[in-house]
Amino acid sequence: MELRQLRYFVRIVELGSMSRAALDLDLVQSALSQQISRLEGELSTRLLQRTPRGVVPTEAGLAFFHEAQLTLRHADQAVHAAQQARLSGAVSIGLSPTIASVLGLPLMRALRERYPDVRLHMVSALSGHLTGLLNARQLDLAILFDTQPARRWSVQPLLEERLFLIQSRRQPVAPAVAHATPVRLAQLHAVPLILPSGSHGLRSSLTASFSSAGVQPPMAMEIDSLPLLMEAVDAGLGATVQPWAAVALYKDAAERFQWSEIADAQVRRSAALCSLSDDELSPAALAARVVLLDCARRLVQSGAWVGARLVE
């Protein structure tokens, strides 16, 4: 099977006529028909059938047509990449604030080092907002926690994060909880919490977990901004339940905060790398996806991403 045969077949289906395709491809119709016959012989199936209105693909031909289009697109992209010598283009990536605090800078550095001609657009926002941007095709890639709307996405499980009770070290609201000592949800029945609002995926998950544990701790505040939420925790206005990444932006995190892992087995946050389908992604976006996966694996395996476990 040759690429030119795929091009011939695709053009015939697109134009719906063997004669028009021959003119468009600058071929003698008999030569074009011979190439299609060879292709059908190699596949041992009929791809085209004649009708009073022209040529239409069979059921097998229609399936082959979609895959042939994808193959030709990738072949064209490969030629373009080779001609450019260095990969170029643009890619847009969405990360939640907690994920960005750990992965953002290493990812930017790795992309700059490997693909200096690729223009990067980074968006840090709540997972729900990133979902909308991905559905609107305003993002190529995003790390999300809720993949239910993933009807046309490529979804790859990435990692699972343990959650921690985080409070001010200088003004703790739960002084009985020792630093770095695992704590169960049932022990938090009287701890004033500062959490994102109900539209946030983490909040929904925690609400269900607290309900299963039979406790309902008092809500001190609802804040949908991670920096502002952590400022409130630092000021001793309440504690929060977040992945360790919430304190990763603070170089003096050990002086500002104390954190204790939530021991309940079901209290975890799962993250997946979501993207447009492969045939919709540019070569730059496909390359960026590989770099992102490499960065995440390296951070987890080196221990730099505390509380995270890779999902194979």
C-alpha positions as CSV (number, residue, x, y, z in Angstrom):
1,M,0.0,0.0,0.0
2,E,1.4,3.4,-1.0
3,L,0.5,6.9,0.2
4,R,-0.4,8.0,-3.3
5,Q,-3.0,5.2,-3.4
6,L,-4.5,6.7,-0.2
7,R,-4.5,10.1,-1.7
8,Y,-6.2,8.9,-4.9
9,F,-8.9,7.0,-2.9
10,V,-9.6,10.0,-0.6
11,R,-9.9,12.4,-3.5
12,I,-12.3,10.1,-5.3
13,V,-14.6,9.9,-2.2
14,E,-14.3,13.7,-1.7
15,L,-15.4,14.4,-5.3
16,G,-17.8,11.5,-5.7
17,S,-16.5,10.8,-9.2
18,M,-13.7,8.8,-10.7
19,S,-13.5,11.1,-13.8
20,R,-13.4,14.4,-11.7
21,A,-10.8,12.9,-9.4
22,A,-8.7,11.9,-12.4
23,L,-8.8,15.5,-13.8
24,D,-8.0,16.9,-10.4
25,L,-5.1,14.6,-9.9
26,D,-3.9,15.0,-13.5
27,L,-4.2,11.3,-14.2
28,V,-5.7,9.2,-17.0
29,Q,-8.9,7.7,-15.6
30,S,-7.9,4.2,-16.5
31,A,-4.6,4.6,-14.5
32,L,-6.6,5.9,-11.5
33,S,-9.0,3.0,-11.7
34,Q,-6.2,0.6,-11.9
35,Q,-4.6,2.0,-8.7
36,I,-7.9,1.6,-6.8
37,S,-8.3,-1.9,-8.1
38,R,-4.8,-2.8,-6.7
39,L,-5.7,-1.2,-3.4
40,E,-8.9,-3.2,-3.2
41,G,-7.1,-6.3,-4.1
42,E,-4.5,-5.8,-1.4
43,L,-7.3,-5.2,1.2
44,S,-9.4,-8.0,-0.2
45,T,-12.5,-5.9,0.0
46,R,-14.6,-3.6,-2.2
47,L,-14.1,0.1,-1.3
48,L,-16.1,1.9,-3.9
49,Q,-19.4,1.2,-5.7
50,R,-20.9,3.0,-8.7
51,T,-24.3,4.6,-8.6
52,P,-26.4,6.7,-11.0
53,R,-25.1,9.7,-9.2
54,G,-21.4,8.8,-9.2
55,V,-19.1,6.8,-7.0
56,V,-19.7,6.3,-3.3
57,P,-17.8,4.3,-0.7
58,T,-19.0,1.0,0.7
59,E,-19.3,0.5,4.4
60,A,-15.7,-0.8,4.4
61,G,-14.7,2.1,2.2
62,L,-16.1,4.7,4.5
63,A,-14.2,3.2,7.5
64,F,-11.1,3.1,5.4
65,F,-11.7,6.7,4.2
66,H,-11.6,8.1,7.7
67,E,-8.4,6.3,8.6
68,A,-6.8,7.2,5.3
69,Q,-7.5,10.9,6.0
70,L,-5.8,10.6,9.4
71,T,-2.8,8.8,7.9
72,L,-2.4,11.5,5.2
73,R,-2.7,14.3,7.7
74,H,0.0,12.7,9.8
75,A,2.2,12.2,6.8
76,D,1.9,15.8,5.8
77,Q,2.7,16.9,9.4
78,A,5.8,14.7,9.3
79,V,7.0,16.2,6.1
80,H,6.3,19.7,7.5
81,A,8.2,18.9,10.7
82,A,11.2,17.6,8.7
83,Q,11.2,20.7,6.5
84,Q,11.1,23.0,9.4
85,A,14.1,21.3,11.0
86,R,12.9,22.4,14.4
87,L,9.4,21.9,15.7
88,S,7.4,25.2,15.8
89,G,3.8,26.3,16.3
90,A,1.7,27.0,19.3
91,V,0.2,24.9,22.1
92,S,-2.2,25.9,24.9
93,I,-2.2,24.0,28.2
94,G,-4.6,24.4,31.2
95,L,-3.6,23.5,34.8
96,S,-5.5,23.9,38.0
97,P,-3.8,26.3,40.5
98,T,-2.5,23.4,42.7
99,I,-1.2,21.4,39.8
100,A,0.4,24.6,38.3
101,S,2.2,25.3,41.6
102,V,4.2,22.0,41.2
103,L,4.2,21.3,37.5
104,G,4.0,24.8,35.9
105,L,7.5,26.0,36.0
106,P,9.2,22.6,35.3
107,L,6.9,22.2,32.3
108,M,7.7,25.6,31.0
109,R,11.4,25.1,31.3
110,A,11.3,21.6,29.7
111,L,9.3,22.9,26.7
112,R,11.7,25.9,26.3
113,E,14.7,23.5,26.4
114,R,13.3,20.9,24.0
115,Y,11.3,23.0,21.6
116,P,12.4,26.7,21.8
117,D,10.3,27.6,18.7
118,V,7.0,26.4,20.2
119,R,4.9,29.2,21.6
120,L,3.3,28.2,24.9
121,H,0.0,29.6,26.2
122,M,-0.6,28.5,29.8
123,V,-3.9,28.9,31.6
124,S,-4.3,28.4,35.4
125,A,-7.9,28.1,36.5
126,L,-10.3,25.9,38.3
127,S,-10.9,22.5,36.8
128,G,-14.5,23.3,35.8
129,H,-13.4,26.4,33.8
130,L,-10.6,24.4,32.1
131,T,-13.3,21.8,31.1
132,G,-15.2,24.5,29.3
133,L,-12.2,25.9,27.6
134,L,-11.2,22.4,26.4
135,N,-14.7,21.7,25.1
136,A,-14.6,25.1,23.3
137,R,-11.3,24.1,21.7
138,Q,-9.5,27.0,23.4
139,L,-7.1,24.6,25.0
140,D,-5.1,21.7,23.5
141,L,-4.3,20.0,26.8
142,A,-5.5,20.2,30.4
143,I,-5.1,18.2,33.6
144,L,-8.5,17.7,35.0
145,F,-10.1,16.0,38.0
146,D,-13.6,15.3,36.5
147,T,-13.5,13.6,33.1
148,Q,-17.2,13.0,32.9
149,P,-17.7,15.5,30.0
150,A,-14.9,13.8,28.1
151,R,-17.0,12.7,25.1
152,R,-14.6,13.6,22.4
153,W,-11.4,14.0,24.4
154,S,-8.4,11.8,24.7
155,V,-8.2,10.9,28.4
156,Q,-5.1,9.4,30.0
157,P,-5.1,8.7,33.8
158,L,-2.1,10.6,35.2
159,L,-1.7,10.5,39.0
160,E,-3.5,10.3,42.3
161,E,-2.8,12.8,45.1
162,R,-3.3,12.2,48.9
163,L,-5.0,15.0,50.7
164,F,-3.8,16.9,53.8
165,L,-5.2,18.9,56.6
166,I,-3.3,22.2,56.3
167,Q,-3.4,24.9,59.0
168,S,-1.3,27.8,60.2
169,R,1.8,26.8,62.1
170,R,1.7,30.1,64.1
171,Q,-2.0,30.2,64.7
172,P,-3.3,26.6,64.4
173,V,-7.1,26.1,64.7
174,A,-6.7,22.4,65.4
175,P,-3.8,22.4,67.9
176,A,-4.5,18.8,69.0
177,V,-3.5,17.6,65.5
178,A,0.2,17.1,65.5
179,H,2.3,18.1,62.5
180,A,2.9,15.2,60.1
181,T,0.7,12.9,62.1
182,P,-2.0,11.2,60.0
183,V,-5.5,12.3,60.9
184,R,-8.9,10.8,60.1
185,L,-11.9,12.8,58.9
186,A,-13.9,11.9,62.0
187,Q,-11.3,13.9,64.1
188,L,-12.2,17.1,62.2
189,H,-15.8,17.4,63.4
190,A,-15.0,20.7,65.3
191,V,-12.3,22.1,62.9
192,P,-13.4,25.3,61.1
193,L,-12.7,24.7,57.4
194,I,-11.9,27.0,54.5
195,L,-12.7,25.2,51.2
196,P,-13.6,26.1,47.7
197,S,-17.3,26.5,46.9
198,G,-19.6,23.6,45.8
199,S,-18.9,24.1,42.1
200,H,-15.3,22.9,42.7
201,G,-14.6,19.2,42.2
202,L,-12.5,18.9,45.3
203,R,-15.3,20.3,47.5
204,S,-17.9,17.9,46.0
205,S,-15.5,15.0,46.7
206,L,-14.8,16.1,50.3
207,T,-18.5,16.6,51.0
208,A,-19.2,13.0,50.0
209,S,-16.2,11.8,52.1
210,F,-17.3,13.7,55.2
211,S,-20.8,12.4,54.8
212,S,-19.5,8.8,54.6
213,A,-17.4,9.4,57.7
214,G,-20.5,10.6,59.6
215,V,-19.2,14.1,60.4
216,Q,-19.9,17.6,59.2
217,P,-17.2,20.1,60.3
218,P,-18.1,23.8,60.5
219,M,-17.4,25.8,57.4
220,A,-15.5,29.0,58.2
221,M,-15.3,30.3,54.6
222,E,-15.7,29.4,51.0
223,I,-13.0,30.8,48.8
224,D,-12.5,30.1,45.1
225,S,-9.0,31.5,44.8
226,L,-6.1,29.3,46.0
227,P,-3.7,32.2,46.9
228,L,-6.5,33.9,48.9
229,L,-7.6,30.7,50.5
230,M,-4.0,29.9,51.6
231,E,-3.6,33.5,52.9
232,A,-6.7,33.0,55.1
233,V,-5.3,29.7,56.4
234,D,-1.9,31.3,57.1
235,A,-3.7,34.0,59.1
236,G,-5.3,31.4,61.3
237,L,-8.9,32.0,60.0
238,G,-9.4,28.2,59.5
239,A,-7.8,25.1,58.2
240,T,-8.2,23.6,54.7
241,V,-8.1,20.1,53.1
242,Q,-5.9,20.2,50.0
243,P,-3.2,18.2,48.2
244,W,0.3,19.0,49.3
245,A,0.7,21.1,46.1
246,A,-1.3,23.9,47.8
247,V,1.7,24.8,49.8
248,A,4.3,24.2,47.1
249,L,4.4,27.9,46.0
250,Y,5.7,29.0,49.4
251,K,9.4,28.7,49.8
252,D,8.9,29.1,53.5
253,A,5.9,26.6,53.7
254,A,7.4,24.7,56.6
255,E,7.5,27.9,58.6
256,R,4.0,29.1,57.6
257,F,2.0,25.9,57.7
258,Q,1.7,22.5,59.3
259,W,0.1,19.6,57.5
260,S,-1.1,16.2,58.3
261,E,-2.1,13.5,55.8
262,I,-5.8,12.5,55.8
263,A,-5.6,8.8,56.7
264,D,-9.0,7.8,55.2
265,A,-8.3,5.5,52.3
266,Q,-11.0,7.0,50.0
267,V,-9.8,10.6,50.4
268,R,-7.8,11.0,47.3
269,R,-7.8,13.2,44.3
270,S,-7.3,11.6,40.8
271,A,-6.0,13.7,37.9
272,A,-6.1,12.9,34.2
273,L,-4.4,14.4,31.2
274,C,-7.1,15.4,28.8
275,S,-6.7,16.6,25.3
276,L,-8.4,17.0,22.0
277,S,-8.3,13.9,19.9
278,D,-5.0,13.0,18.4
279,D,-6.0,13.9,14.8
280,E,-7.0,17.4,16.0
281,L,-3.8,18.1,17.8
282,S,-0.9,19.9,16.0
283,P,2.6,18.4,16.1
284,A,3.5,21.0,18.7
285,A,0.6,19.9,20.9
286,L,1.5,16.3,20.5
287,A,5.1,17.0,21.5
288,A,4.0,19.1,24.5
289,R,1.8,16.2,25.7
290,V,4.9,13.9,25.8
291,V,6.9,16.6,27.6
292,L,4.1,17.1,30.2
293,L,3.9,13.4,30.9
294,D,7.7,13.2,31.3
295,C,7.8,16.2,33.7
296,A,5.0,14.8,35.8
297,R,6.7,11.4,36.1
298,R,10.0,12.9,36.9
299,L,8.5,15.1,39.7
300,V,6.6,12.2,41.3
301,Q,9.5,9.7,41.0
302,S,12.0,12.1,42.4
303,G,9.8,12.9,45.4
304,A,9.4,16.5,44.5
305,W,5.6,16.0,44.1
306,V,4.8,15.1,47.7
307,G,1.7,12.9,48.2
308,A,1.4,12.0,44.5
309,R,1.4,8.5,43.0
310,L,1.6,7.8,39.2
311,V,-1.4,5.9,37.7
312,E,-0.2,3.5,35.1
